[in-house]
Amino acid sequence: MKKLIISVLACISFCISANAQKIKVNEIDKFTKQRIIETSFEKIVSDKSVLGSSGGRLMKNIWIAFRKVNENEYLRLKWCTNNVLAMDSNADVIFLDDKGNTYTFQNTDFTVSGKGEGTVGAFGSALYGLNIYLTGDCSALEGKTITDMRINTTDGYIDFELNKKATNTISKTYKVFKDAQK
C-alpha cells in the first residue's frame, strides 16, 4: 500500500511538472488582426527568506513568460519585491548559463514598480513589483540551462540565482512558445 501511494504521488508530481509550461493565449486580435501568442508565467526565482516581505530587505520572486505580437517577440518578467524600483528603457537583463555564456535582453520602456505589478495571481497583489517586457534574441535561450540572471535598475544591478529546479524552465517554456508558432 505504501509503495502504491508513493508511486501515485510520484506520477502526479511528474505530470504536474511535465505540463507546467503551457500556452495561455494563441489568438488573432479582432481589432488589430495581429496574432498574439503568450505562455503561462513560470517561477524561476523564489525568495528563501522566512520573513518574506517584512524585515525591510529586497524580495526576490521572479516569473517568466514569452509573448509574441505579430513578429515582435518579448521575454516577460514579473518581479515581486517590497521596494519601489525602476528600470530605464533599454536597461539590460542578463542571463547566465551553466557554461558561463551570457544572453542580454533590453527593457522596452521606463518601468516603475507598482502594487501588484510583479505578481502572478492574487498572492502578493499588495506588494510592489515590476512587470517587465524585454526584447532580444529569445531563440538564444533554447536548450540552455540558465543558472543566474542580473537585472540593471536605476539604483544599480541586482543578481539572482535561479531555483535549482528552474534552471531548465526558461528553455522548456521557450520550446512550448516556439511549437505554438508552427
N, C-alpha and C positions, 0 to 999 in steps of 0.2 A: 504494500500500500504506500509506504514511504517513497519507494522508487517511482511509483506511478505519479504521485504528487510532484516530485522533483522533476520528472520528465515533462509533465504538463506545464509547470511553471517555466521550465527552460524553453519549451516550444512557444509559449505565449511571449516570453521575453524576446526570443529570436524574431517572431513575426512582427512585433511592435517595432523593434529596431530596424528590421529589414525594410519596412514600409513607412518609415518615418518621413522621408522626403517625398513630397507629392506636389502636383501642380494645383495651385489654388485658383488661378484664373487662366483661361485659354479661350479668348473670345475676340470678336470683331466689334469695336465700339460703334454703336449705331449712328452716332453723330459725326464722328471724325473718320469712320471707315478704317481706322488703324487696328492692326492685330496686336493684342496685348496678351502676353504670357507672363505669369508670375508663379514662383514656387511658394510653398509654405515657409514660414520662418523656422529656422533650426538653431538651437542654442549651441554656441561654440565656446563661450567663456562663462563660468559660474563663480560668483563671489563665494569664497570659502569662509568668510567671517561669520562668527556666531552672532555678532552684533548687527549684522545686516546694515540697514540704513542709519542706525544710530551709531554713536561713537565718533561722529564728525569726520570720518575718513571717506575716501572716494570708493564708491561701489563699482564693481566690475562685473556686470552681467551683459552679455552681448549675444544677439541673434543675427543670423544672415539669411538673405533670400536673393534670388536672381529675378530680374524683371526685364522684359523686352517690350518696347513700343515701336512698332514697325521695325526699323533697322537699328534702333538705339538700344544697346544693352546696358544694364545697370547692375552693380552689386550693391545690395541694400544692407545697411547695418542698423540695428536698433540697439542702443546702448543705454541701459538703465543705470542711473547714478543718482547720488543725492546732492550733487553740486550743480551750480549754474556754470556751464561751459559753453564755449563757442568754437567753431571751426571756420576758417576763412574759405572762400571759394578757391578751388584748386589746391587745398591743403592735402598733403599726402597721407594715405593709409598704406602701410607696407606690410606685406605678408612674408613670412619666412618659412621655407620648407625644411624637411629633415636633412637635406643635403647642403643647407646653407645658402640656397638661391633665394633671391628676393623678387617680389611681384608688387609693383607700385600702382596704386589707383588714386584718382583725384576726386575730391569733393566737388559736386556740381554747383553748389550755391553756398553763400554765407549761411551758416546754420547755428542757431542758438538753442540751448536746451529749454524744454518746457515741460509742464506737468503731463505725465502720461505719454510723452513722445517716444520714450525708449522702451516701451513695454509691448509685449505680445499678450493679448487677453486682458483681463481685468486686474490681475495681480500686479501691484506696483503702479497702478494708474495715478496715484497721488504723488509719486516720486518724479523728480526731474530726470530727463533723459534726452537723447538726441536721436532723430530719425534722419539717417544719412543716406544719400544717393551718391554712389561712386561710379566714375567712368574709368575704363581701362580695358585691357585685353582679358575678358573673363575666361576665354578658352585656355589661357595660360595656366589656369588652376586645375584643369582637367588631369586626373590621375596623380595629383600631387598630395603629399602628406604635409599639411600645414601645421606647424608646431607653435608659432608665435606670430604676433602682429603688433604694429606700432601705429598709434593714432596721433597725428600732429594737431594740437589745439592752439588757440591763440595764447595760451599760457605755457606752451612747450609741448613736448611729446610724452605720451604715456604708453608703456609697454604692457602687453598682455600675453599670458601663456594660455594656449588653448587647453581645454579639458583633454585628458588622455583619450577618452572615448570619442572625442570630437575631432581628432586630427585628420580623419578622412571625410568628415561631414561636408566640408566645402566641395570637395571633389565629387562626392556622391550626389549632392544637391545640384551641382552643375550638370552632371550626367542626365539627371531627370529633366532638367531645363532644356538641355540640348536635344534629347529624344522627343520632347514635345514640339519642337520646331520642324520636325520632319513632315 
